[in-house]
Amino acid sequence: MLSYRHAFHAGNFADVLKHVIQVQCLDYLLQKDKPIWYADTHAGAGGYALDSTEAQKNAEFQNGIGALWGKNNLAEPLQRYVDLVADFNQQARASSALKFYPGSPWFAQKLLREQDRLSLFELHPKEQALLKQNLGAQRRLKIFDNDGFKGLIAQLPPKERRGLVLIDPPYEVKEDYDTVVDTLVQAHKRFATGTYALWYPMVERRRINRLEKALVASGIRNIQLFELGLSDDTNGRGMTASGMVVINPPWTLNAQMKTLLPDLAQRLAGKAGCYRVETLCAE
């Protein structure tokens, strides 16, 4: 299925969680001079106009990046993230206004160095065309038009033996919840030292419970989970929260998120905001 367009959801609370963690993982890996490899299984368009018809339909960015824009006293990881979004807007000639929102491929391209590589997968023809337009042509960057799950496995292990893999499918089909676990298990066998970040939507808690149990039963070690919600998941109103499962996370990530998520939940959702920080499997 190729109906999903991230433009409707760009910059929402789920993007905030995903991209804050993505940036923290990349910053940690980039502390060493050795090259790294970045892979994005469902890359999207790479950038989105927040005044577009799609983004304005539900204006989801207003309780995401919009709630952080121009605010003072942000924690360092949040300020780092907001500064990068501001940089993207300046590149798009939007001055200091919030008019555009970058996708995960742009964050990676912005942070990675000349010696690092990016492999991006995107099947949707329009999204792929926009991705190429937004990121441009670079020697270190390759965009593939094949299935991101299968394409990822074919790329492993990377020659760098260090890197971050972001897996964030739209979950249009329910089988994706099983496919992401199968993909992680296969990928980990080929590239056990890599950092993997799996995004998921919190729509039905039973599906996430099953996903967590499958990951724990996989035998993979060093798995942490971070969740951020605008409300608890008992109201049945679609996606109330989202989460990130991180395998081989930076050793600093857990402590950072324990401090960051309570503040972020309050900023985005007030008293209704909620969060989770869990260690699914220790090292």
C-alpha positions as CSV (number, residue, x, y, z in Angstrom):
1,M,0.0,0.0,0.0
2,L,1.3,3.4,-0.9
3,S,-1.4,5.8,0.3
4,Y,0.4,7.1,3.4
5,R,1.7,10.7,3.1
6,H,3.7,12.1,6.1
7,A,2.9,15.6,5.1
8,F,-0.4,15.3,7.0
9,H,1.5,14.6,10.3
10,A,4.8,16.5,9.8
11,G,6.1,18.1,13.0
12,N,3.6,16.5,15.3
13,F,4.4,15.2,18.8
14,A,5.5,11.9,17.4
15,D,8.0,13.6,15.1
16,V,9.3,15.5,18.1
17,L,10.1,12.3,20.0
18,K,11.5,10.5,16.9
19,H,13.8,13.3,15.8
20,V,15.0,14.2,19.3
21,I,16.1,10.6,19.8
22,Q,17.5,10.4,16.3
23,V,19.6,13.5,16.8
24,Q,20.9,12.3,20.2
25,C,21.9,8.9,18.7
26,L,23.7,10.5,15.8
27,D,25.5,13.1,18.0
28,Y,26.7,10.3,20.2
29,L,28.0,8.2,17.2
30,L,29.7,11.2,15.7
31,Q,31.9,11.8,18.8
32,K,34.4,9.4,17.2
33,D,36.3,10.2,14.0
34,K,35.5,6.8,12.4
35,P,32.9,6.9,9.7
36,I,29.3,5.8,10.3
37,W,26.5,4.5,8.1
38,Y,22.9,5.8,8.4
39,A,19.9,3.9,7.0
40,D,16.2,5.0,6.8
41,T,13.8,2.3,5.8
42,H,10.8,4.6,5.1
43,A,12.5,7.9,4.3
44,G,9.5,10.0,3.1
45,A,10.0,13.4,1.3
46,G,12.8,14.7,3.5
47,G,11.0,18.0,4.1
48,Y,7.5,19.4,4.4
49,A,5.7,22.8,4.1
50,L,3.6,23.5,7.1
51,D,1.4,25.8,5.2
52,S,0.4,23.1,2.7
53,T,-3.1,21.8,2.4
54,E,-2.0,18.5,3.9
55,A,-0.2,19.9,6.9
56,Q,-3.0,22.4,7.6
57,K,-5.8,19.8,7.5
58,N,-5.4,18.9,11.2
59,A,-2.5,21.2,12.0
60,E,-0.8,18.4,14.0
61,F,2.4,20.4,14.2
62,Q,0.8,22.9,16.6
63,N,1.1,20.4,19.5
64,G,4.5,19.3,18.3
65,I,7.2,21.6,17.0
66,G,4.8,24.5,17.2
67,A,4.6,24.2,21.0
68,L,8.4,24.4,21.3
69,W,9.1,27.1,18.7
70,G,10.4,30.3,20.3
71,K,10.2,29.0,23.8
72,N,12.9,29.7,26.4
73,N,14.6,27.4,28.9
74,L,14.4,24.3,26.8
75,A,16.6,21.4,27.9
76,E,19.7,21.0,25.8
77,P,18.5,18.1,23.7
78,L,15.3,19.9,22.9
79,Q,17.1,23.2,22.1
80,R,19.5,21.2,19.8
81,Y,16.5,19.8,18.0
82,V,14.7,23.1,17.7
83,D,17.9,24.8,16.4
84,L,18.2,22.2,13.6
85,V,14.5,22.8,12.6
86,A,15.3,26.5,12.5
87,D,18.3,25.9,10.3
88,F,16.1,24.0,7.9
89,N,13.7,26.9,7.8
90,Q,16.5,29.3,7.1
91,Q,17.7,27.1,4.2
92,A,14.2,27.2,2.8
93,R,14.3,31.0,2.9
94,A,11.6,31.2,5.5
95,S,13.7,33.6,7.8
96,S,13.0,32.9,11.5
97,A,9.4,31.8,11.0
98,L,8.2,28.2,11.3
99,K,7.1,27.4,7.8
100,F,8.8,24.1,7.1
101,Y,9.6,20.9,8.9
102,P,12.5,18.5,8.0
103,G,12.2,14.8,7.8
104,S,14.5,12.3,9.3
105,P,16.7,12.0,6.2
106,W,17.4,15.8,6.4
107,F,18.5,15.6,10.0
108,A,20.9,12.8,9.1
109,Q,22.2,14.5,6.1
110,K,22.8,17.7,8.1
111,L,24.7,16.0,10.9
112,L,26.7,13.4,9.0
113,R,30.2,14.2,7.7
114,E,31.8,13.7,4.3
115,Q,33.2,10.3,5.4
116,D,29.8,9.0,6.4
117,R,27.2,7.3,4.2
118,L,23.4,7.4,4.0
119,S,21.1,4.8,2.5
120,L,17.5,5.9,2.1
121,F,14.5,3.7,1.0
122,E,11.3,5.1,-0.3
123,L,8.7,3.4,-2.5
124,H,6.1,6.1,-2.9
125,P,6.9,7.8,-6.3
126,K,5.9,11.3,-5.3
127,E,7.7,11.1,-2.0
128,Q,10.8,9.7,-3.6
129,A,10.8,12.6,-6.2
130,L,10.5,15.1,-3.4
131,L,13.2,13.4,-1.4
132,K,15.7,13.7,-4.2
133,Q,14.7,17.3,-4.7
134,N,15.0,18.2,-1.0
135,L,18.3,16.4,-0.4
136,G,20.0,16.9,-3.7
137,A,22.7,14.6,-5.2
138,Q,25.7,13.7,-3.1
139,R,28.3,11.0,-3.4
140,R,27.7,9.8,0.2
141,L,23.9,9.5,-0.3
142,K,22.0,6.8,-2.1
143,I,18.2,6.6,-2.5
144,F,16.6,3.3,-3.2
145,D,13.1,2.7,-4.7
146,N,12.7,-0.7,-3.2
147,D,11.1,-2.1,0.0
148,G,12.9,-0.7,3.0
149,F,12.6,-3.9,5.1
150,K,14.2,-6.0,2.4
151,G,16.5,-3.3,1.2
152,L,18.0,-2.9,4.6
153,I,18.9,-6.5,5.0
154,A,20.6,-6.5,1.6
155,Q,22.8,-3.7,2.8
156,L,24.1,-5.4,5.9
157,P,26.6,-5.5,7.3
158,P,27.9,-2.1,6.3
159,K,31.6,-1.7,5.7
160,E,31.8,1.0,8.5
161,R,30.6,-1.5,11.2
162,R,29.1,1.5,13.0
163,G,25.8,3.3,12.4
164,L,22.2,4.1,13.0
165,V,19.2,2.4,11.4
166,L,15.9,4.2,11.6
167,I,12.8,2.0,11.0
168,D,9.5,3.9,11.0
169,P,6.9,2.4,8.6
170,P,3.4,3.9,8.5
171,Y,1.9,0.7,9.8
172,E,-0.8,0.9,7.1
173,V,-1.0,-2.9,7.2
174,K,-1.2,-4.7,10.5
175,E,1.5,-7.2,9.5
176,D,4.0,-4.3,9.8
177,Y,4.0,-4.9,13.6
178,D,5.4,-8.4,13.0
179,T,7.5,-7.4,10.1
180,V,9.5,-4.8,12.1
181,V,10.4,-7.5,14.7
182,D,11.4,-10.0,12.0
183,T,13.5,-7.3,10.3
184,L,15.2,-6.3,13.5
185,V,16.1,-9.9,14.3
186,Q,17.6,-10.5,10.8
187,A,19.4,-7.2,10.8
188,H,20.9,-7.7,14.3
189,K,22.3,-11.1,13.2
190,R,24.2,-9.4,10.4
191,F,25.0,-6.1,12.2
192,A,25.0,-6.7,15.9
193,T,26.9,-3.6,16.8
194,G,24.6,-1.2,15.1
195,T,22.1,1.1,16.8
196,Y,18.5,0.5,15.8
197,A,15.7,3.0,16.4
198,L,12.2,1.6,15.8
199,W,9.3,4.1,15.8
200,Y,5.7,2.9,16.5
201,P,2.3,4.5,16.9
202,M,0.3,3.9,20.1
203,V,-3.2,3.2,18.6
204,E,-3.9,-0.2,20.2
205,R,-1.9,-1.1,23.4
206,R,-2.4,-4.8,22.8
207,R,-0.3,-4.6,19.6
208,I,2.5,-2.7,21.3
209,N,2.4,-5.2,24.2
210,R,2.8,-8.0,21.7
211,L,5.6,-6.2,19.9
212,E,7.5,-5.7,23.2
213,K,7.1,-9.3,24.1
214,A,8.4,-10.4,20.7
215,L,11.5,-8.2,21.1
216,V,12.2,-9.5,24.6
217,A,11.8,-13.1,23.3
218,S,14.1,-12.4,20.3
219,G,17.3,-12.8,22.4
220,I,18.5,-9.3,21.4
221,R,20.1,-7.5,24.4
222,N,20.3,-3.8,25.3
223,I,16.9,-2.6,24.4
224,Q,15.3,0.5,25.7
225,L,11.9,2.0,25.1
226,F,10.7,5.6,25.2
227,E,7.1,6.7,24.8
228,L,5.4,10.1,24.7
229,G,1.7,10.8,24.7
230,L,-0.8,13.6,24.6
231,S,-3.2,11.5,26.7
232,D,-3.5,8.0,28.0
233,D,-4.4,5.2,25.5
234,T,-7.9,4.4,26.9
235,N,-10.0,6.8,24.9
236,G,-9.9,5.0,21.6
237,R,-9.3,8.2,19.6
238,G,-6.6,7.1,17.2
239,M,-3.0,7.7,17.9
240,T,-2.7,9.0,21.5
241,A,1.0,8.4,21.9
242,S,4.0,7.1,20.0
243,G,7.2,5.3,21.0
244,M,10.8,4.6,20.1
245,V,12.5,1.3,20.8
246,V,16.2,1.7,20.7
247,I,18.6,-1.2,20.4
248,N,22.2,-0.5,21.5
249,P,21.4,3.0,22.6
250,P,23.9,5.6,23.6
251,W,24.7,5.0,27.3
252,T,23.6,8.5,28.0
253,L,20.2,8.2,26.4
254,N,18.2,6.6,29.2
255,A,19.1,9.3,31.8
256,Q,18.5,12.1,29.3
257,M,15.1,10.8,28.5
258,K,14.1,10.3,32.1
259,T,14.7,14.0,32.6
260,L,13.4,15.2,29.2
261,L,10.2,13.3,28.7
262,P,8.3,14.6,31.8
263,D,9.0,18.2,30.7
264,L,8.2,17.5,27.1
265,A,4.9,15.8,28.0
266,Q,3.9,18.8,30.1
267,R,4.9,21.3,27.3
268,L,3.0,19.5,24.6
269,A,-0.1,18.2,26.5
270,G,-0.3,19.8,29.9
271,K,-1.7,17.6,32.7
272,A,-2.9,15.1,30.1
273,G,0.6,14.4,28.9
274,C,2.1,11.0,29.6
275,Y,5.4,9.2,29.0
276,R,7.3,5.9,29.5
277,V,10.9,5.0,30.0
278,E,11.6,1.3,30.1
279,T,14.5,-1.1,29.8
280,L,13.1,-4.1,27.9
281,C,16.4,-6.0,28.0
282,A,19.6,-5.1,29.8
283,E,23.0,-5.4,28.2
